[in-house]
């Protein structure tokens, strides 16, 4: 009988395409990944991957096994969620993922009191741009500034974050206030990378500051804020983020930067898990209040 652990390693390599990335997913080392998959292939009597300069490519046998392994993973994860939902105690680890700036500037201050309320819980807050897969148990709760697309997820719109335009005082002294009638000619911008060009604030900048030069791009809002503080240019940031930074000044604009909705998502099977339900109720109430009164973050 095939060991489920072997299939976990096999799936990780098939999805990552190389041993080092797969090892990070599993939480082990690259040599261990290599030894594990070689032993698995030996027991099966077939090669599952071609080792190429570009990485590991599934063979015909590997491709045939992949669909079965993925279904087994789905069933295993579903069983874990059912078992977890029967846990009546507010204990264990709760994994929450959100964009970097939201995790650091908003969620971390909010979750401090939650930790005090539930001392048997451990909060694992992951702030990064990579979107964790809730369906595969990579996180219990995710917060994103866009709707979730997976049908098996439950989601709710918990807040609408206002956005604004910001710049360093030294930048404004050097360049003056932007002239929106002239499409901000003579100014420079700090904005998103091109793969995020369709987010609302990036679209707003293209529409209202079309003659400004883009000086800095990043997929990190914290990096954008740091560049703006250093004088790189005008940046659109969430008000709850930009207003809290002493090195930035809010820049009045004739047309408001669009607000962005904040969505909270979780797997539908996890809705009745006590620790998940408690965190969802707590965050939904707090985030709604903060979005309407940014100064309440620390309250």
Secondary structure by P-SEA (a helix, b strand, c coil): cccaaaaaaaaaaaaaccaaaaaaaacccaaaaaaaaaaaaaaacccccccccccbbbcaaaaaaaaaaaaaaaaaaaaaaaaaaaccccccbbbbbcccccccccccccaaaaaaacccccccccccccccccccccccbbbcccccccccbbbbbcbbbbbbbbbcaaaaaaccccccccccccbbbbbbcccccccaaaaaaaacccccccccccccaaaaaaaaaaccccccccaaaaaacccbbbbbbccccbbbbbbbbccccccccaaaaaaaaaaaaaaaaaaaccccccc
